[in-house]
């Protein structure tokens, strides 16, 4: 049995519009801003959470639960760039900007968007960019907090 290594097998993009988040088209994905090379190796955070719903009763002697609402805590950590093109995440993902965060996992980064690939599509409104504290021997970075504004498509198929 072999393990799937994630190095170089994630692609992240930002689209201002997607007609159907459950079936984004290759044209929409190709038109999206590729963020991957500006994200730090540990900078992609799309953490889901599931709330508990208490299903026990007054007669219960054991606490029982079922699944409740799902939420996501999304943020990206970027390297700042010294050119306009390299700093596109910082100039694009400003407070209040809405769009779609697209994540593809398990496929080599250089592989083109292809019909049938599985992607995650998150409807997002960006929070205030957070500059990271300067540190010796590190690139300048910032964090973009992202608020998920509607139910995402976490298993969308590229059309």
SULURQUI-V947263 format. One record per backbone hydrogen bond with DSSP energy under -0.5 kcal/mol. CO is the residue of the C=O (numbers start at 1). NH is the residue of the N-H. E is the energy in kcal/mol with one decimal. If there is no record, write none. Layout:
BEGIN
<<CO NH E> <CO NH E>>
END
This chain:
BEGIN
<<3 5 -0.7> <6 9 -2.7> <8 109 -3.1> <9 106 -2.0> <9 107 -0.8> <11 104 -2.8> <12 35 -2.4> <12 36 -1.2> <13 102 -2.9> <14 33 -2.8> <15 100 -2.8> <20 23 -1.7> <22 157 -1.8> <24 159 -2.9> <25 29 -2.3> <26 30 -2.7> <27 31 -1.5> <28 32 -0.6> <29 32 -0.6> <32 34 -0.6> <33 14 -2.2> <33 35 -0.6> <35 38 -1.9> <35 39 -0.7> <36 39 -1.2> <38 79 -3.5> <40 43 -2.4> <43 45 -0.7> <43 77 -1.9> <44 46 -0.5> <45 75 -2.0> <46 48 -0.6> <47 73 -2.6> <49 71 -2.4> <51 68 -2.5> <53 66 -1.9> <57 60 -1.3> <64 55 -2.2> <64 56 -0.8> <66 53 -2.2> <69 51 -3.0> <71 49 -2.5> <72 74 -0.7> <73 47 -1.8> <74 146 -2.5> <75 45 -1.9> <76 78 -0.5> <76 144 -3.1> <77 40 -2.3> <78 142 -1.8> <83 87 -1.5> <85 88 -1.3> <87 91 -2.0> <88 92 -2.0> <89 93 -2.5> <92 94 -1.8> <94 97 -2.2> <97 126 -2.9> <99 124 -2.9> <100 15 -2.5> <100 102 -0.5> <101 122 -2.7> <102 13 -2.4> <103 120 -2.8> <104 11 -2.4> <108 111 -1.8> <114 117 -2.1> <117 158 -2.7> <119 156 -2.0> <120 103 -2.3> <121 123 -0.5> <121 153 -2.6> <122 101 -2.4> <123 149 -1.9> <123 150 -0.6> <124 99 -2.3> <125 147 -2.8> <126 96 -2.8> <129 131 -0.6> <130 143 -2.7> <135 138 -1.1> <140 80 -3.1> <141 132 -2.4> <142 78 -3.1> <143 130 -3.1> <143 145 -0.7> <144 76 -1.8> <145 127 -3.5> <146 74 -0.9> <146 148 -0.6> <147 125 -1.9> <147 149 -0.6> <152 154 -0.7> <153 121 -2.4> <153 156 -0.8> <156 119 -2.5> <158 116 -2.9>>
END
